[in-house]
Amino acid sequence: MKEKVILAYSGGLDTSVIIPWLKENYDYDVIAVAVNVGQTEDFKAIEEKAYLTGASKFYLVDKVHEFVEEYIFPTLKAGAIYENKYLLGTSMARPVIGKALVEVAHIEGAKYIAHGATGKGNDQVRFELAIKALDPSLKIIAPWRIWDIKSREEEIEYLEKNGITLPFHKKSPYSRDENLFHVSHEGFDLECPSKEPNYENVLQWVKTLEVANEKSEYINIEFVKGVPVAINGEKMSGVEIIKQLNKIGGNHGIGVLDMVENRLVGMKSRGVYETPGGTILFFAHEELERLCLDKDTYQEKIKLSHDFSKLVYNGQWFTTLRKAITAFVDVTQEFVTGEVKLKLYKGNIILAGTTSPFTLYSEEYSTFEKDSVYNQKDAEGFINLFGLPIKIEALLRKNF
């Protein structure tokens, strides 16, 4: 009986070549696994392609709701943004895909998992760290780090040599990754940071500012314990909320960023990301936190959010540290409940009001008008004590 290898399968050229390559070089039964994390795909066509290229079995694993509830929302609550810009759309999806691969490996009794990530990127690390964390006994095969194939043309030649002819559509010049949360674009003219992206050619979800809606739009987002639960008073699932906000944000030209980022493997890379719904959610969530969290907790959370973002970006989702920071975050979110009103217009998100039953903002104390709760004379003693170290240092320096 042949050994089995689980292949993370997308139906693209790379993974289609990997199936016959694995059979030729390892003589394993190849089980193709496509993981649905909200990407727009014809999964039936992907299944047919897997069998045509030699897969012995095909799995379609639906992880959309799990992706939202167990990966996107914990990252949203943490306020984690890599290098203060990237909302981690691809990074969050990789551990849930890795988990699906391990689950199928256990069902099939397979000892090997293969993926099509290149040796230059972050995804190889993210997939493999997830696999190592969930089942360190599984062995990993990464063809792009092994084979001699160097180009798309050579891949097609390899398929033809193996008697496989498939109608691969004309390839976009950009390398794209799509899931429910975002779509990323790399390569081609984007590899030159001095060039402005041709957004008309690049963007898939978001309208350019020139054609975005001419009329502004107000929306209300309701949160319960840091999790969005409704838009404009209508209760929705997390998946529905992200889909709706992707549509709304895209129509207003919201959620496009052009970024040169520091990859885990050492080089810099430049990409364009579309995250319309996520951009709106992160903005709204932060504004609600400003209302509901005390100063020390809010500022400590900001520091930990940077650590959280690096863990996610670096593929360290299934680590004790990530879980520990999530536990801290969950405590901070106990009272992050309320509504955020936003005005959307031509790429802009403008705060139009926040309300919460747990607000720490007190008009009675903060007013510039006459009040009966705050004795301004108390400030003098506070300033004297708070400024005492500064005063002592200044007095001592006068002698030098």
N, C-alpha and C positions, 0 to 999 in steps of 0.2 A: 504494500500500500504506500502510495506516494505521500511525502510530507506536504503540508499545506502552508501557503503564505498568504497573508491578508494584505491586499493592496489598497491604499487610499486612492480611490479612482474618481476622476472628474469627467472623463469622457473626452478630454482634450488630447492633442497629439502626443504630448510627453507620456502620459499614463497609458495611452493606447499602445505605444511602442514598448513600454515596460512589460506589458503582459507577455508577448512572445519572447522578449529578452529574458525574462525570469524563467520561462519554460525551457528555453534553449540552454541557459547557463546553469540552472539549478535543478531542472527536471522536477519542479514542484507543481502541484495543483494550485492555480492562482484563483483566489476568491476576491472579486472586486467589490469594494464597499464605497458607495456614494453616501455622503452625509449631508442631509438637508438642514442648512442653517439659515434658510430664507433666501437663497440665491434664486434668480430667475433662470430655470433650466427645464428642458424637456427630459425628465428623468426616464421616461420610457425609451426615448432614443438613446440615452446613455446606457441603459441596460442592454439594448440590442447591440450597441457598439462593443460593449464588454464581451459579449458572447462571440461576436464576429472576430474579435482579436484573440480569442482563445481562453477566456475565463471559464472555469469549471462551475462557478456559481456567482450570483450577484445578490448583494444586499443593498436596499435603500433604507437608511436609518434616519428617522425623523427626529431631529434634535432642536427644532425651532423654539418651542416653548421652554425647553430646558436652557437653551442658549440665552434667552431673555431673562428668565427668572433666576438662574443660578450663576450667570456670568455678567450679563450686561447690567442688571440692576445692582448687584453688589459693587461693581465698578463705578456706576453712577453715584451711589450713596457715598462711596469713598471720595468722589470728586477727583478721580485719578485721570490726569492728562499728561501724557508723556512729553517731556521737555516743553511744558506749558502750551502745547499746541495740538498734538495728535490725540484723538479720542479713542485710540486703541481698537478700532473695528476689526482688523485682521487678527491682532494679538489675542483678543478675547475668544475668537472663534476656534483657534488652533487647539486649545486644551479640550474643548468639548468634542472636536473631531477625533483627537487622540484617544479620548475615553471611549468613543464609539468603536474605534478599531480594536481596542483591547477587549471590549465586550464581545465583539464578533469572534475574535481569536479564541476566547474562552468557550463560546458556543461551538465552534468548529474544532476545538482541540489543536489549534495551530501553534507552532513554535516561533513563527517568523512574521514580522510586519514590514512591508515595504512602502516607501513614499516617493513622490516625484519632486521633492524640493531640491533646489540646487545647492551646491557647496558654498555659494557666495551669500546666501540670504539668512534671514532670521528664522524662517519657518522650519528648517531642518532641526534647529535647536528646540523650538517649541513642541514639535511633534515628538521628538525623541525624549525630551524631559518628561512629557506627560506619560509616555509609555513606560519609562523607567520608574516613575513614581507609582504607577498603578499595577505594574507587573514586571519587576526587574528581571524575571527569568526569560522574557521574550527577547529574541534576537532581531536586530534591525538591519534591513538591506536598503541602501540608498544608492540606486543606480547612477545618478549624476556624479557621484564621487568615485565611481568604479569604471564605467564603460568609456569607450573611445569615441562615442558619438559627440559631435561638436556643434551641429546646426540643425535647423528645421529640415533642410534639404536631405541631410544624412538620415534623419529620422524617417522621412517618407521613403527613401531608398531602402532602408532596413525593412519596413513593412512590405514593400513590393517584393523584396527578395524572399520574404516569407509567405508570398502569395496572398497578401492582404491589401486590398484596395478599398479605401474609404473616402467618402466625399467630404474631406475637411474643408470648411469654408475659408474664404480668404481671411488670413489672420490680420487682426488689428495691429497696427504698429506699436500699440501700447500693451504692456503687461498689466492685466486687470485682475482684481480680486473683489468679488461681490458676496455680500450676505445681507441679512435683513437690516443690519445697522448701518452699513456703508458700502461704498465702492471706491477702490483705490486705483490709481493709474501711475505707472512707472515706465521708463524707457523712452526710446525714440527721441524726439526733440526735447523731452523733459530732462534728459541727461545733461543738458547745458543750463546751469542755474541762471546764466545771464539773459536767457531768452524768456519772454513772457509766454505762458501757455496759450495755445490756440483753443480757447475754451469752447468754441463752437464745435470743434472736432473731439475734444476730450470729454466733456460732461455728458453723463448719461441720465442723471436724475434731476439735476438742479438747472433751472433756467439761468442764462446769463443775465446780468443786470440790465442790459439793453432791452431784453424782451420779458423780464420779470413783470409781475402784476403792477399796473400803474396806480392801483388803489390799495391803501394800507388795510390791514385786517387785525382785529383784536381777537385774542383767544385766552381762555382761562384753563389752567392746568391744576388739577387737584392732586395733592400728595397725601398719603397716609404712611407715617413712619418712614419717610424718605422715598417711598415708592409711588410712582404716578399711577393713579387709578381712574381718572376721568378727564375728558376734554369737553369744555363748555357744558358741564353738568351731566354729560353722558358717560356712564360707567362702561369701561372697556377692559379687555384683557391686555396684558403687557404687549403682546404681539400686535394687537389691533391699534394700540396707542402709538407704537413706533411707526407702523404703516401709515396711519393717518397723519402724523406729524411729518413723515418723509414727504408726503404729497403736499401738505400745506407749506412746509418750509421750502420745498423745491420750487413751488410756484412763485415764491417771493425772493428767489435767488440766495437763500440762506444755507450756510453749511459747507462752503467751499474753502479749502485751504491749500496753499502752495508751500511746501516745507522741505528744507534740507535737514535730514535727521541723522543721528548717530546710530548706525546699526550695531547690534551686539557683536558681530564678527569683526568689527574694527574700522570699516570704511564708512564714509558718509554716502547717503543716497538722497535723491530728490524725487518727491512724488506729489501728486495732487490727490486730495481726498474729498469725497462728497459724503457728508454726514448731516443731512438737513434735520431729521428728527432728533438725533442725538445732540446736536448743537443747541437746539431749543430746550431739550430736557436738562442738559448740564447747566445752562444759563438759569433756568427757572429754579432748579433745585438749589443752586448756590444762593440765590436771592432769598429763598425761604429759610435757608440755614442762617443767613444774616439776621433774620428776625427772631429765630427760635433758640439759637445756641449762645451760651455765655461766652465771654471774650476768651478765657483761657482754653476752653474746650475747642472753640472754633479755630484758634491759632495753632493749637497742637494738631488738630485734624489736618490743617493745611500742610504742616510739615510731613505728616505720615502719608498724605495723599501722594507726595512725590515718591516715597519709598514704594507705595502700592503700585504706582504706574510703572516703575522700573521692573518690579517683579512680574507684572503682566507682560510687559514688552519682552522681557528676557525669557519668557516661557516657564516661569517658576510659580505657576498657579497652584499646583498641588504640593505646596510647602507649608511647613508649620508657621513660618513668618507671615505668609499671605493670609492664612487662616486666623492668626492672632490679630493682625491689623483689621481684618473683617469683623472679628468679635468686638474690637474697640469701636469700630464704625457703627455697628449695630446698636451699641449702647447710646452713641451720640444721636441716633436717629429716632429714639423713643418719642421725642416730642416734635419732630420735624413733620408736622401735619398742618395742612392749610391749603390756600389757593394762591396762585400767582397769575396775575393778568399781564399779558404781553401785547405789544403792538409790533407787527411785522411789516417791514417795508423795504424793498430794494436792498436786500442783503443785511438789513439791520434788525436787531432784536432790541426793543426799547421797553424797559420796565414801566408798567402802567398801574402797579399797585400790588401789595401783598397783604394777606390776612391770615391769621392763625389763632385758634383758641389757646395756643401756648406761647403767644408772642411775649418776648421779654422787653419789648419797647413800651415805655410808659409815657404817654403824652403829659401826664400830670407832673412827672419829674423833668421831662425834656423841654417843656414849653419855655419860650422866651417871654411869655406874658407873666403876670403876677401869679405866684403859687403859694401854697401854705405847707408844703412838704419838704422843701429844701432850704436849708439855712446857708446862705452864701458865705457867711462869716466862717463856717467850718473849713472852707477851702484854704484859708490862710495857714492853719496848723498843718493841714495835709501837705501843702507845698513846702513848708519849712522842713518837715521830716523827709519828704521825698527828695528834696534838693540838698539835704545835709551833706552827702558825700561830695557833691559838686562844689559846695561852699567850702568844705574843709580843704579839698584839693587846691582850690583857687587861693585860699589864704596861705597855704604852705608854699605854693610856687612864687608868691610875692617875695619870699626871702632869698630867691635864687636869681 
